[in-house]
């Protein structure tokens, strides 16, 4: 049976929150257990440098995010789990792809265009404050995917364009060098993945400062949930589940049956304090065993380092190094002692 390769990049910025858990970590770990799937999970630490040049934070975040995935059940013996910067073949492939990537395509990348639009709106020069890293980001992302010939890349709708670019660069390389070196990847968009609301009802996001850290202590979790915005309806008054951040959070952690019972409690006029207590108990029941594992891992950073290095060295030996050798040969970065001495007429 041929395996489907699925590749997921995890940006190492900030502390993981419940939105990351429900939207990315939990579904990805479930998917990694599917038969016929070979899963690649990497910490995208090179990508994080585009946004943040804070070395202490980059290191801390890489540790926290690796510990979070491992605590949630990612098994490094059954999936490939590695740090992007431990695979030197990725930046090397990035350069080979840079030499075939059309600049016109990169001009149309959403993140770059949005930055240019912001500059124009503020009357600045188009490229003010924009690094070449932000501009070249899709080429690095293409290298992440193409080096392991991934078939599927789970992404949000906003990232589909990057997968199309990876296909384009892979196809151009194949065409120029006359062989199918790269599998052309497909975006896997799951519209059922929940986007979790934050404390203020907007999408849970670090940029809105409305997140619930995934491994907050019981006390901190309780306090954060108590602070979720609700309307002014008194106990006994029926409450709306529509547009209720509290209800949506509950739904993300409960079975269909329990969610229906919670909706009934809303209709029956449950008090907000009671509803928040039920939500707290529900989230804590799922997160508390993970929190214990996370804290144990965070206390042993050398163990996480060893897991990541082991993943990278096995992956390089089996895939990255032989792949790059073939690609170097293809583009003509070759052993000179093997030059044909027949004069080219």
Rosetta blueprint (number, residue, H / E / L):
1 X L
2 X L
3 X L
4 X E
5 X E
6 X E
7 X E
8 X E
9 X E
10 X E
11 X E
12 X L
13 X L
14 X L
15 X L
16 X L
17 X E
18 X H
19 X H
20 X H
21 X H
22 X H
23 X H
24 X H
25 X H
26 X H
27 X H
28 X H
29 X H
30 X H
31 X H
32 X H
33 X L
34 X L
35 X L
36 X L
37 X E
38 X E
39 X E
40 X E
41 X E
42 X E
43 X E
44 X E
45 X H
46 X H
47 X H
48 X H
49 X H
50 X H
51 X H
52 X L
53 X L
54 X L
55 X H
56 X H
57 X H
58 X H
59 X H
60 X H
61 X H
62 X H
63 X H
64 X H
65 X H
66 X H
67 X H
68 X H
69 X H
70 X H
71 X H
72 X L
73 X L
74 X L
75 X L
76 X L
77 X L
78 X L
79 X L
80 X E
81 X E
82 X E
83 X E
84 X H
85 X H
86 X H
87 X L
88 X H
89 X H
90 X H
91 X H
92 X H
93 X H
94 X H
95 X H
96 X H
97 X H
98 X H
99 X L
100 X L
101 X L
102 X L
103 X H
104 X H
105 X H
106 X H
107 X H
108 X L
109 X L
110 X H
111 X H
112 X H
113 X H
114 X H
115 X H
116 X H
117 X H
118 X H
119 X H
120 X H
121 X H
122 X L
123 X L
124 X L
125 X L
126 X L
127 X L
128 X L
129 X L
130 X L
131 X L
132 X H
133 X H
134 X H
135 X H
136 X H
137 X H
138 X H
139 X H
140 X H
141 X H
142 X H
143 X H
144 X H
145 X H
146 X H
147 X L
148 X L
149 X L
150 X L
151 X L
152 X E
153 X E
154 X E
155 X L
156 X L
157 X H
158 X H
159 X H
160 X H
161 X H
162 X H
163 X H
164 X H
165 X H
166 X H
167 X H
168 X H
169 X H
170 X H
171 X H
172 X H
173 X H
174 X H
175 X H
176 X H
177 X L
178 X L
179 X L
180 X L
181 X L
182 X L
183 X L
184 X L
185 X L
186 X E
187 X E
188 X E
189 X L
190 X L
191 X L
192 X L
193 X L
194 X L
195 X L
196 X L
197 X E
198 X L
199 X L
200 X L
201 X L
202 X L
203 X E
204 X L
205 X L
206 X H
207 X H
208 X H
209 X L
210 X L
211 X L
212 X L
213 X E
214 X L
215 X L
216 X L
217 X L
218 X H
219 X H
220 X H
221 X H
222 X H
223 X H
224 X H
225 X H
226 X H
227 X L
228 X L
229 X L
230 X L
231 X L
232 X L
233 X L
234 X L
235 X L
236 X L
237 X L
238 X L
239 X L
240 X L
241 X L
242 X L
243 X L
244 X L
245 X H
246 X H
247 X H
248 X H
249 X H
250 X H
251 X H
252 X H
253 X H
254 X L
255 X L
256 X H
257 X H
258 X H
259 X H
260 X H
261 X H
262 X H
263 X H
264 X H
265 X H
266 X H
267 X H
268 X L
269 X L
270 X L
271 X L
272 X H
273 X H
274 X H
275 X H
276 X H
277 X H
278 X H
279 X H
280 X H
281 X H
282 X H
283 X H
284 X H
285 X H
286 X H
287 X H
288 X H
289 X H
290 X H
291 X H
292 X H
293 X H
294 X H
295 X H
296 X H
297 X H
298 X H
299 X L
300 X L
301 X H
302 X H
303 X H
304 X H
305 X H
306 X H
307 X H
308 X H
309 X H
310 X H
311 X H
312 X H
313 X H
314 X H
315 X H
316 X H
317 X H
318 X H
319 X H
320 X H
321 X H
322 X H
323 X H
324 X H
325 X H
326 X H
327 X H
328 X H
329 X H
330 X H
331 X H
332 X L
333 X L
334 X L
335 X L
336 X H
337 X H
338 X H
339 X L
340 X L
341 X L
342 X L
343 X L
344 X L
345 X L
